[in-house]
Amino acid sequence: MSPPTTLLVEGRSGASIFCGGFGSGKSRAVSSRRQDTHDSATTRHHASIGAAITLIAFASGPFFQQSVTYELRSVIDPAFSPSANAVAAYSWGDGTQGWSYAQYAFQQLPYNMTAAILAGLFAPDQTSPPKPTSNCPTGNCTWESSGTLGVNSKCVDISSRVEMRIDNTTEYYLEAPGDSLLQETFDRTGSDKYHIFYLASHIPADMNVSLAEPFLNLTAAMVVVDWVKVWPGDASVDTSTSYQLLTRNSTIEAFRCAVYFSAKEVLPRVENGVYSEQVLQEVTRPDNVQFLDQGERIGARKYFVYTHDPWDPLEFHLAGLPPNRRNNFTVPVTAFVPIYSQMTHDLHGQVSFGSRDISSNTAPLLLYKADGVVQSIQNMADSITNEMRRNESSVNPEHTVQGHVWVQQQFVVVRWAWLALPATVLASTSLFVAATIVETRRKHVGVWLSSPLALFFNAHLDSSGKDVLSNASPESLNTSEGMATIVKGSRKISVVANEQAQDEDVEMR
């Protein structure tokens, strides 16, 4: 007895056996094997196309996997609450009280500004400059550019002007033959052998023009600070805890820094919780300083405002700001003079030591211990700017600049290039199936949904049934009735049905 055979049965016709386009093509190959050589070659050609498409489809799996990715992107959420806020300063110091002498005006400086100056100058972490007050609820925010009043610094290296000399007693001392301000500082100290740091402040308008030349465009400069630091000859010495006398192996570092008012256009942003600002433009000359061009002014007073001049509030103007941004900024005398007075009060003195003790005011000693005095002075300027922008309130509507809040959203990204092969396979398969349908219909292989493929490959016929099948013509297989005739020609056939079959569904003997 032959092994059981599974026949798929649909509807009420037991010989209606389903298969796809490939099946019809292959059934044509079986049923037409006695046709001429041309027909056989054609069917083999179709079969090879199907095999090639199958292999290509198998290789296209990775392309589908790579064609779609998921990415997290930052997008602006205009409805996010709370909103992003930054701050700007348009003026400061109008309410500061008067004074009798400019050098004592620091006594009238409000506590918060005095604290800001000292906090910036002596910040414990010099690598992290003071940041303006801002509110960014997600840690990623941007703003349009805006203008603000601020204080900044500019420093130039003057180390080459300092010369180390030795007297008859083998003691080393310092001279600055080409710089009268530095030389005056050294002449005041006595023996330079015991001095390791010099700090002096000057009024820009009182300086020699040649010495003030790097700062002549900084019209609202309040103070120019000179400092000279003696580094130990032994590079391994930690200057924050140890000191050495001036020797021929010592290294001399000297800088001259101007601290000045200006108006800046800045582009703030917060990225991953870190606030930063890009300066787009800076205006250092006020609009209303025509008095500097008067004939009686000489020397540096033609370039810098002077604390004793009866000038009106300095007015800065920034061009090119967005229409909704304020572009005029003012510095009243009541802001300029007290801040100048505070800096000249703090930024002067020397650090010296003998056999037992170190002699110095607090500010020079702390600056000597700092890793970078230039950075300390810039931090002081930034701290003053931030305090002016804060204006004693982080939510002052007059100083608030609205920004954009960025949030993370997931995007589905389709890389269309990776779909080229799958798309080609789909198109090729569609063409192949269409061609197979047309070809099998033209060759009378059988109704598309009644393909004899399952009969050819799954029916276990006895010898008489095989004889009938081998002698059958293509036309006899064109219908379900013809296939039933083939089955009837077999004396014995075993059938296993997937569903309960009715007597009238199939007839087999």
ChimeraX attribute file (.defattr): number of C-alpha atoms within 10 A of each C-alpha:
attribute: neighborCount
match mode: 1-to-1
recipient: residues
	/A:1	8
	/A:2	11
	/A:3	10
	/A:4	14
	/A:5	17
	/A:6	16
	/A:7	20
	/A:8	18
	/A:9	19
	/A:10	14
	/A:11	9
	/A:12	13
	/A:13	16
	/A:14	23
	/A:15	27
	/A:16	24
	/A:17	18
	/A:18	18
	/A:19	16
	/A:20	14
	/A:21	19
	/A:22	18
	/A:23	17
	/A:24	27
	/A:25	25
	/A:26	22
	/A:27	25
	/A:28	27
	/A:29	23
	/A:30	19
	/A:31	23
	/A:32	19
	/A:33	15
	/A:34	15
	/A:35	12
	/A:36	9
	/A:37	9
	/A:38	9
	/A:39	16
	/A:40	16
	/A:41	12
	/A:42	13
	/A:43	22
	/A:44	15
	/A:45	12
	/A:46	20
	/A:47	18
	/A:48	12
	/A:49	14
	/A:50	20
	/A:51	13
	/A:52	13
	/A:53	18
	/A:54	14
	/A:55	11
	/A:56	15
	/A:57	16
	/A:58	12
	/A:59	13
	/A:60	19
	/A:61	12
	/A:62	11
	/A:63	16
	/A:64	15
	/A:65	11
	/A:66	14
	/A:67	16
	/A:68	15
	/A:69	11
	/A:70	10
	/A:71	12
	/A:72	11
	/A:73	11
	/A:74	13
	/A:75	14
	/A:76	15
	/A:77	13
	/A:78	11
	/A:79	9
	/A:80	14
	/A:81	10
	/A:82	11
	/A:83	17
	/A:84	24
	/A:85	23
	/A:86	24
	/A:87	27
	/A:88	25
	/A:89	22
	/A:90	20
	/A:91	21
	/A:92	22
	/A:93	21
	/A:94	13
	/A:95	10
	/A:96	16
	/A:97	14
	/A:98	15
	/A:99	15
	/A:100	7
	/A:101	11
	/A:102	15
	/A:103	17
	/A:104	16
	/A:105	23
	/A:106	20
	/A:107	15
	/A:108	17
	/A:109	22
	/A:110	15
	/A:111	9
	/A:112	13
	/A:113	22
	/A:114	19
	/A:115	15
	/A:116	22
	/A:117	24
	/A:118	18
	/A:119	17
	/A:120	23
	/A:121	26
	/A:122	19
	/A:123	18
	/A:124	11
	/A:125	12
	/A:126	18
	/A:127	12
	/A:128	10
	/A:129	17
	/A:130	21
	/A:131	15
	/A:132	22
	/A:133	18
	/A:134	19
	/A:135	21
	/A:136	23
	/A:137	17
	/A:138	19
	/A:139	17
	/A:140	22
	/A:141	26
	/A:142	21
	/A:143	18
	/A:144	15
	/A:145	20
	/A:146	23
	/A:147	29
	/A:148	26
	/A:149	26
	/A:150	27
	/A:151	23
	/A:152	23
	/A:153	21
	/A:154	17
	/A:155	19
	/A:156	14
	/A:157	12
	/A:158	17
	/A:159	17
	/A:160	11
	/A:161	14
	/A:162	19
	/A:163	12
	/A:164	16
	/A:165	13
	/A:166	13
	/A:167	8
	/A:168	6
	/A:169	6
	/A:170	9
	/A:171	15
	/A:172	18
	/A:173	20
	/A:174	20
	/A:175	19
	/A:176	19
	/A:177	12
	/A:178	11
	/A:179	15
	/A:180	14
	/A:181	17
	/A:182	24
	/A:183	16
	/A:184	13
	/A:185	19
	/A:186	19
	/A:187	12
	/A:188	9
	/A:189	15
	/A:190	10
	/A:191	14
	/A:192	20
	/A:193	19
	/A:194	20
	/A:195	25
	/A:196	23
	/A:197	24
	/A:198	24
	/A:199	23
	/A:200	21
	/A:201	22
	/A:202	17
	/A:203	19
	/A:204	29
	/A:205	24
	/A:206	13
	/A:207	17
	/A:208	15
	/A:209	18
	/A:210	11
	/A:211	16
	/A:212	19
	/A:213	12
	/A:214	15
	/A:215	21
	/A:216	18
	/A:217	14
	/A:218	24
	/A:219	24
	/A:220	25
	/A:221	29
	/A:222	27
	/A:223	22
	/A:224	26
	/A:225	21
	/A:226	23
	/A:227	27
	/A:228	25
	/A:229	22
	/A:230	21
	/A:231	23
	/A:232	22
	/A:233	16
	/A:234	11
	/A:235	11
	/A:236	7
	/A:237	13
	/A:238	12
	/A:239	16
	/A:240	13
	/A:241	7
	/A:242	9
	/A:243	16
	/A:244	20
	/A:245	19
	/A:246	23
	/A:247	19
	/A:248	14
	/A:249	11
	/A:250	18
	/A:251	16
	/A:252	20
	/A:253	16
	/A:254	21
	/A:255	17
	/A:256	22
	/A:257	21
	/A:258	26
	/A:259	25
	/A:260	22
	/A:261	26
	/A:262	26
	/A:263	28
	/A:264	26
	/A:265	22
	/A:266	20
	/A:267	17
	/A:268	21
	/A:269	24
	/A:270	21
	/A:271	14
	/A:272	10
	/A:273	13
	/A:274	12
	/A:275	19
	/A:276	14
	/A:277	14
	/A:278	12
	/A:279	14
	/A:280	12
	/A:281	15
	/A:282	18
	/A:283	19
	/A:284	19
	/A:285	21
	/A:286	21
	/A:287	12
	/A:288	13
	/A:289	19
	/A:290	9
	/A:291	13
	/A:292	18
	/A:293	12
	/A:294	9
	/A:295	8
	/A:296	9
	/A:297	12
	/A:298	13
	/A:299	14
	/A:300	22
	/A:301	19
	/A:302	21
	/A:303	25
	/A:304	23
	/A:305	23
	/A:306	21
	/A:307	19
	/A:308	10
	/A:309	9
	/A:310	9
	/A:311	14
	/A:312	12
	/A:313	19
	/A:314	21
	/A:315	18
	/A:316	24
	/A:317	20
	/A:318	18
	/A:319	11
	/A:320	10
	/A:321	14
	/A:322	12
	/A:323	7
	/A:324	7
	/A:325	13
	/A:326	15
	/A:327	21
	/A:328	17
	/A:329	23
	/A:330	23
	/A:331	24
	/A:332	18
	/A:333	22
	/A:334	20
	/A:335	21
	/A:336	21
	/A:337	24
	/A:338	29
	/A:339	24
	/A:340	23
	/A:341	22
	/A:342	22
	/A:343	22
	/A:344	21
	/A:345	16
	/A:346	18
	/A:347	25
	/A:348	18
	/A:349	22
	/A:350	24
	/A:351	22
	/A:352	22
	/A:353	16
	/A:354	12
	/A:355	6
	/A:356	6
	/A:357	8
	/A:358	14
	/A:359	14
	/A:360	15
	/A:361	14
	/A:362	13
	/A:363	19
	/A:364	21
	/A:365	21
	/A:366	15
	/A:367	23
	/A:368	23
	/A:369	15
	/A:370	20
	/A:371	14
	/A:372	12
	/A:373	21
	/A:374	19
	/A:375	19
	/A:376	23
	/A:377	25
	/A:378	24
	/A:379	28
	/A:380	26
	/A:381	24
	/A:382	24
	/A:383	28
	/A:384	26
	/A:385	27
	/A:386	23
	/A:387	22
	/A:388	27
	/A:389	26
	/A:390	21
	/A:391	21
	/A:392	11
	/A:393	12
	/A:394	17
	/A:395	16
	/A:396	13
	/A:397	11
	/A:398	11
	/A:399	20
	/A:400	19
	/A:401	18
	/A:402	16
	/A:403	20
	/A:404	21
	/A:405	27
	/A:406	23
	/A:407	17
	/A:408	14
	/A:409	11
	/A:410	11
	/A:411	11
	/A:412	10
	/A:413	11
	/A:414	13
	/A:415	14
	/A:416	11
	/A:417	10
	/A:418	17
	/A:419	18
	/A:420	15
	/A:421	17
	/A:422	20
	/A:423	13
	/A:424	15
	/A:425	20
	/A:426	14
	/A:427	12
	/A:428	15
	/A:429	17
	/A:430	12
	/A:431	12
	/A:432	19
	/A:433	19
	/A:434	12
	/A:435	15
	/A:436	24
	/A:437	19
	/A:438	12
	/A:439	18
	/A:440	22
	/A:441	16
	/A:442	10
	/A:443	14
	/A:444	17
	/A:445	29
	/A:446	23
	/A:447	17
	/A:448	20
	/A:449	13
	/A:450	22
	/A:451	30
	/A:452	30
	/A:453	23
	/A:454	19
	/A:455	21
	/A:456	17
	/A:457	11
	/A:458	13
	/A:459	21
	/A:460	22
	/A:461	23
	/A:462	16
	/A:463	13
	/A:464	16
	/A:465	20
	/A:466	18
	/A:467	14
	/A:468	17
	/A:469	21
	/A:470	14
	/A:471	12
	/A:472	18
	/A:473	16
	/A:474	21
	/A:475	13
	/A:476	20
	/A:477	25
	/A:478	20
	/A:479	19
	/A:480	19
	/A:481	15
	/A:482	19
	/A:483	22
	/A:484	20
	/A:485	19
	/A:486	22
	/A:487	26
	/A:488	17
	/A:489	19
	/A:490	20
	/A:491	13
	/A:492	17
	/A:493	19
	/A:494	17
	/A:495	15
	/A:496	11
	/A:497	14
	/A:498	10
	/A:499	9
	/A:500	9
	/A:501	14
	/A:502	10
	/A:503	9
	/A:504	9
	/A:505	14
	/A:506	14
	/A:507	14
	/A:508	15
	/A:509	10
